[in-house]
Amino acid sequence: MKAKPILKSPWEIEILRKANRIVMEILVSLKEAVKPGVNTYEFEEMALNLCEKKKVKPAFKGYRGYPYALCVSLNEEIVHGMPRKDRILAEGDIVSFDFGVIYEGYVGDAALTVGVGKISETAEKLLRVTEEALYRGIDKARIGNRVGDISFAIQSYVEKFGYNVIRSFVGHGIGRNLHEPPEVPNFGKPGRGPKLEAGVVLAIEPMVSAGSYEVQILEDGWTAVTKDRSLSAHFEHSVVITPNGPEILSML
């Protein structure tokens, strides 16, 4: 929480803008391919093909030993779900895609959760609240505010609906590296943490559980699931703080 954010120059921000737009273009392509009967490894192949086409490198592949380009997480899986040929999407599932690319030495990173076919009202509400919480957090990414203002905005909104933010995973600064200071928790008190300045770039990413915020890591060493197996949703944007307020870099 106390590590000082790394300020980015205008030319660095322009590169990050391009990197993040490529990320979102790929995520939208993945979203459009979601339907019952598709196995989750197909999305990995699609992401790799699109990286090659757009002449970027996947940021996650090999990062801390992670073997894939894409994190694809179903239902109770929170984050870091591995693409698998034997994991088939079914009507009513929700699937989260977390993805990043490296473009001209800088990293773009974003995430979204999608319903498979017709989903329950419960799942629809969870997706809506999680995405709305992201934008509540982004709105606090302003000069003079602190990281805790973002954290509190997300947590307080999510908890109004009886949901919980996941506490084991947090947002982060982003730039030449996927994870830079400061950490951006999705829970906390306003007025705490590093002060925000123009040129700070943050990946803000609420992960929300319909039940408990407790987490379990599966035997593969990566896939994080809700301990009570309740549904979980994940939305993320990379954002730069400017004198005119927050600018979402991963926006088409």
TAPEKA-V571869 format. One record per pair of residues at least 6 apart in sequence whose ideal C-beta (glycine too) atoms are under 8 Angstrom apart, sorted by the first residue. I is the first residue (numbers start at 1). J is the second residue. Records with the same first field share a line. If there is no record, write none. Layout:
I = J / J
//
This chain:
1 = 147 / 182 / 183 / 185 / 192 / 193 / 194
2 = 182 / 193 / 194
3 = 181 / 182 / 183 / 194
4 = 181 / 182 / 194
5 = 173 / 180 / 181 / 182 / 194 / 196 / 197 / 200 / 202
6 = 173 / 175 / 180 / 181 / 200
7 = 197 / 198 / 199 / 200
8 = 16 / 175 / 199 / 200 / 201 / 240
9 = 199
12 = 106 / 175
13 = 199 / 201 / 240 / 249
15 = 103 / 104 / 105 / 106
16 = 106 / 107 / 108 / 174 / 175 / 201 / 238 / 240 / 249
17 = 240 / 249
18 = 103 / 104
19 = 56 / 101 / 102 / 103 / 104 / 106 / 107 / 108 / 249
20 = 108 / 109 / 110 / 238 / 249 / 250 / 251
21 = 108 / 249 / 250 / 251 / 252
22 = 54 / 56 / 101 / 103 / 108
23 = 99 / 100 / 101 / 108 / 109 / 110 / 238 / 250
24 = 110 / 250 / 251 / 252
25 = 50 / 54 / 252
26 = 47 / 50 / 51 / 54 / 99 / 101
27 = 97 / 99 / 110 / 111 / 112
28 = 252
29 = 46 / 50
30 = 43 / 46 / 47 / 70 / 97 / 99
31 = 97 / 112 / 114
33 = 42 / 43 / 46
34 = 89 / 95 / 114 / 115 / 116
35 = 89 / 116 / 117
36 = 89 / 90 / 91 / 116 / 117
37 = 88 / 89
38 = 88 / 89
39 = 84 / 85 / 86 / 87 / 88 / 89
40 = 72 / 74 / 81 / 83 / 84 / 85 / 87 / 88 / 89 / 95
41 = 83 / 84 / 85 / 87
43 = 70 / 72 / 83 / 97
44 = 68 / 69 / 70 / 72 / 83
47 = 58 / 69 / 70 / 99
48 = 58 / 69
51 = 57 / 58 / 69 / 101
54 = 101
56 = 101 / 102 / 103
57 = 101 / 102
58 = 69 / 70 / 99 / 100 / 101 / 102
59 = 100 / 101 / 102 / 107 / 108 / 109 / 178
60 = 66 / 68 / 69 / 70 / 71 / 98 / 99 / 100 / 178
61 = 67 / 68 / 69
63 = 178
66 = 80 / 222
67 = 82
68 = 82 / 83
69 = 99
70 = 83 / 97 / 98 / 99
71 = 79 / 80 / 81 / 82 / 96 / 97 / 98 / 99 / 111
72 = 81 / 82 / 83 / 95 / 96 / 97 / 98
73 = 79 / 80 / 81 / 95 / 96 / 98 / 223 / 224 / 232 / 234
74 = 81 / 87 / 89 / 93 / 94 / 95 / 96
75 = 93 / 94 / 231 / 232
76 = 225 / 226 / 229 / 230 / 231 / 232
77 = 96 / 223 / 224 / 225 / 232
78 = 96 / 166 / 169 / 207 / 209 / 215 / 224 / 225 / 226 / 232 / 234
79 = 96 / 98 / 166 / 169 / 207 / 224 / 234
80 = 98 / 222 / 223 / 224
81 = 96 / 222 / 223
82 = 220 / 222 / 223
89 = 95 / 116
90 = 116
91 = 116 / 117 / 118
92 = 115 / 116 / 117 / 118 / 119 / 120 / 123
93 = 115 / 116 / 119
94 = 113 / 114 / 115 / 116 / 119 / 123 / 126 / 127 / 231 / 233
95 = 113 / 114 / 116
96 = 111 / 112 / 113 / 114 / 232 / 233 / 234
97 = 111 / 112 / 113 / 114
98 = 109 / 110 / 111 / 205 / 234 / 236
99 = 109 / 110 / 111
100 = 107 / 108 / 109 / 110 / 178
101 = 107 / 108
105 = 176
106 = 175 / 176
107 = 174 / 175 / 176 / 177 / 178
108 = 174 / 238 / 249 / 250
109 = 174 / 178 / 203 / 236 / 238 / 250
110 = 203 / 236 / 237 / 238 / 250
111 = 205 / 234 / 235 / 236
112 = 131 / 234 / 235 / 236
113 = 127 / 130 / 131 / 233 / 234 / 235
115 = 123 / 124 / 127
119 = 127
122 = 210 / 231
123 = 231
125 = 161
126 = 163 / 208 / 210 / 231 / 232 / 233
127 = 233
129 = 157 / 158 / 161 / 163 / 208
130 = 158 / 163 / 206 / 207 / 208 / 233 / 234 / 235
131 = 233 / 235
132 = 157
133 = 153 / 154 / 157 / 158 / 165 / 186 / 206 / 208 / 235
134 = 154 / 204 / 205 / 206 / 235 / 236 / 237
136 = 153 / 154 / 157
137 = 150 / 151 / 153 / 154 / 186 / 204 / 206
138 = 150 / 204 / 237 / 239 / 246 / 248
139 = 153 / 246
140 = 149 / 150 / 152 / 153
141 = 150 / 196 / 200 / 202 / 204 / 239 / 241 / 246
142 = 196 / 241 / 245 / 246
143 = 196 / 197 / 198 / 241 / 243
144 = 195 / 196
145 = 195 / 196
146 = 190 / 191 / 192 / 193 / 194 / 195 / 196
147 = 182 / 183 / 184 / 185 / 188 / 192 / 193 / 194 / 196
148 = 188 / 189 / 190 / 191 / 192 / 193
149 = 190 / 191
150 = 171 / 184 / 202 / 204
151 = 184 / 185 / 186 / 187 / 188 / 189 / 192 / 193
152 = 187 / 188 / 189 / 190
153 = 190
154 = 165 / 186 / 187 / 204 / 206
155 = 165 / 186 / 187 / 188
158 = 164 / 165 / 186 / 206 / 208
159 = 165
163 = 208 / 209 / 210
164 = 208 / 209 / 211 / 212 / 213
165 = 186 / 187 / 206 / 207 / 208 / 209 / 213
166 = 186 / 207 / 208 / 209 / 213 / 215 / 226 / 232
167 = 185 / 186 / 187 / 213
168 = 213 / 215 / 224
169 = 205 / 207 / 215 / 224
170 = 183 / 184 / 185 / 186 / 205
171 = 183 / 184 / 185 / 186 / 202 / 203 / 204 / 205 / 236
172 = 178 / 179 / 180 / 181 / 182 / 183 / 184 / 202 / 203
173 = 179 / 180 / 181 / 182 / 184 / 200 / 201 / 202 / 203
174 = 180 / 201 / 202 / 203 / 238
175 = 201
181 = 194
182 = 193 / 194 / 202
184 = 202 / 203 / 204 / 205
186 = 205 / 206 / 207 / 208
196 = 241
197 = 241
198 = 241 / 242 / 243
199 = 240 / 241
200 = 240 / 241
201 = 238 / 239 / 240 / 241 / 249
202 = 238 / 239 / 241
203 = 236 / 237 / 238 / 239
204 = 236 / 237 / 238 / 239
205 = 234 / 235 / 236 / 237
206 = 234 / 235 / 236
207 = 232 / 233 / 234
208 = 232 / 233 / 234
209 = 226 / 230 / 231 / 232
210 = 230 / 231 / 232
211 = 226 / 228 / 229 / 230 / 231
212 = 226 / 227 / 228 / 230
213 = 226
214 = 226 / 227 / 228
215 = 224 / 225 / 226 / 227
216 = 224 / 225 / 226 / 227
217 = 223 / 224 / 225
218 = 224 / 225
225 = 232
226 = 232
236 = 250
237 = 248 / 249 / 250 / 251
238 = 248 / 249 / 250
239 = 246 / 247 / 248 / 249
240 = 246 / 247 / 249
//
